[in-house]
Amino acid sequence: MINKISARKDPEQIFISCRNTAGAALSAGVPVAFEVDAVSDGNSVSYAVDAEAGLFAGITDDAMADDAYGLVQVYGARTSAYCSVASAGYAVGLKLQPVSGYAYLTDVTSSAVGGSDFHFVNIFETVAGAAGSSTVQNFKVFIRAL
């Protein structure tokens, strides 16, 4: 694990080194899960999907080219993670998890994720919704995927 604390006043953030096996580049702030296919080497990650909620690895720190190594944040506050926000918005502390087939997190009670009991990420700010719509953008989150 890699700890990127630069000064005593900085919050603790923990990262692991992983290999992108998604078949395409991964953007920064995307939820990823460990791959479990026959050729997996134990550090391969791809887009996280609901069926793999228990294999959630963390949030990509920077963009990762396909078949390249990069850092995945597994603990701590993060200022930018892709989240889909429903029209009602989110309150601080709401549980989030990956959405099957998409590169973002959403509310665990959303029908898109099936209300799974797995959650490793909480929203870290109040987010206002927009009536009749949902948006995907970067928000502050807190990750606990150790």
Secondary structure as GFF3:
##gff-version 3
##sequence-region A 1 146
A	DSSP	beta_strand	2	3	.	.	.	ID=ss1
A	DSSP	beta_strand	14	20	.	.	.	ID=ss2
A	DSSP	beta_strand	31	34	.	.	.	ID=ss3
A	DSSP	beta_strand	44	47	.	.	.	ID=ss4
A	DSSP	three_ten_helix	50	55	.	.	.	ID=ss5
A	DSSP	beta_strand	56	60	.	.	.	ID=ss6
A	DSSP	beta_strand	69	85	.	.	.	ID=ss7
A	DSSP	beta_strand	95	98	.	.	.	ID=ss8
A	DSSP	beta_strand	105	107	.	.	.	ID=ss9
A	DSSP	beta_strand	121	123	.	.	.	ID=ss10
A	DSSP	beta_strand	135	144	.	.	.	ID=ss11
###
